């Protein structure tokens, strides 16, 4: 049978480990920030290309009418 003291000890140790691990998380460095900026720029370019494609399609449909 599991003793209440061992269960409590295990819970305390687990909680301490979780707190320690969350404190070890590294902050975002310059490479990560640059990567996010590149991702955002690529997304914006993709949106602009999509808009341009829609305009070309609209223009092509206008010529067919």
N, C-alpha and C positions, 0 to 999 in steps of 0.2 A: 504494500500500500504506500502511496506517495504521501509524505509528510507535508503539512502546510508550510513549514519552514523552508523546505527545499523548493516548493513551488514559488514562494515569495522571493527567495534568493534568485531563482532562475529568471523570474520576471524583472527583478531589479537589474540583473546583469544584462538581459536583453535590452532593456530601456537604455542603459548606459552605453551599450554598443551602438544603438541607433542614434543617440545624441552625438557620440563621437564621430560616427560616419558622416552625419549631416554637416558637421563642422569641418570636415576634410574636403568638402567640395570646392574645387578651384573656381576662382572667378574667371570671367571671360577675358581672354587675352587679346592682343592685337590681331593675331591671325584669325581668331574666331570672329572678331568684329569685322575684319576685312571680308571674310567669307560671307557674312550676312549681307554686307553692302553689295557684294557681287551678285548674290542671289536676288536681292531686291532690284538691282539694275537689270538683270536678265529678265525678271518677271515684267518689269516696265517695258522693256524692249519687245517682249513677246506680245504684250497687250497692244502696243503701237502697231506691230506688224499685223496683228489680227484686225485692227481698225482699218489699216491700209488695204488689206485683202477684201474687207467688206465694201470699201469704197470702190475698189476695182470691179467687184461683182455688180455693184449697183450701176456703175457706169456702163458695163458690158450689157446689162439687161436693158438699159436705156437706149443703147444702139440697136437692139433687136426689135424694139417697139416701132 
